[in-house]
């Protein structure tokens, strides 16, 4: 759902991957500070810039061990 232009509800950010809010909040703050995502009310969505670099945005949510593989 993070790949959808409409974004997703904040409650689903943790619901789908089964993560705790604390596990994603720091990443959300970081990518929002970079202008890659925006919060619209209770929804998070990729910004126009974030859509251009969506794979980079999404890999920011992977566990560190997954990032180093490959």
N, C-alpha and C positions, 0 to 999 in steps of 0.2 A: 504493500500500500504506500510505502514511502516513495515509490517511483511515480505515483499518480500526481498529476499536476494539481489536483484539488487538495492534496495532502491528506492528513489523517487527524482524528481527534486525539487530544493529548492523552486521554485514558488508554487509547489503543497503542500508543508508543511503547508502552511496557507490556501490555496485555498479549500481543501477538508473539514476540520472541520470548515471553516469560521472564523478563528482566525486572529488577527492582528499579524504581524511579531514580534512586541515587546512582545507579549504574549508567543511566543515559543522560541525566540532567547536565553533567559537566560537558559532555560532548555536544548536547543541544546548545548550551550557552556558547561554547567555542565556535561552532559553525555558524550560529546566529551572529556572533561578533565579527565573523569574517564575511557576513552578508550572503551566506549560502542558503540559509533558511530564514523564514519569517514566521511569526506567530500571528494568526488572525483569530482573535477571540480565544476559542478553545482548540483551534486547529494549528498544526505545524505543516508547512509546505515548503518545497524548494522555491527559492527566489529565481528570477530569470538567470542570474549568474549561477546559482546552485544547480539549475537544470543543465547547464553547459558542462558542469563538473560533477554530475550526479554520482558517478562511480566513486570518486574521491570522497564525496560526502558520506556515502553509504559505508565505505570501508572504515570510516572513522568510528563506526559503531561495533566493529568486529573486535573480539578479544585480541589482546596483544599477540598471543601465540598464533592466531590465524593470519595476522598481518605479515609475519615473518616467513610464512611458508611460500615457496615458489621462487 
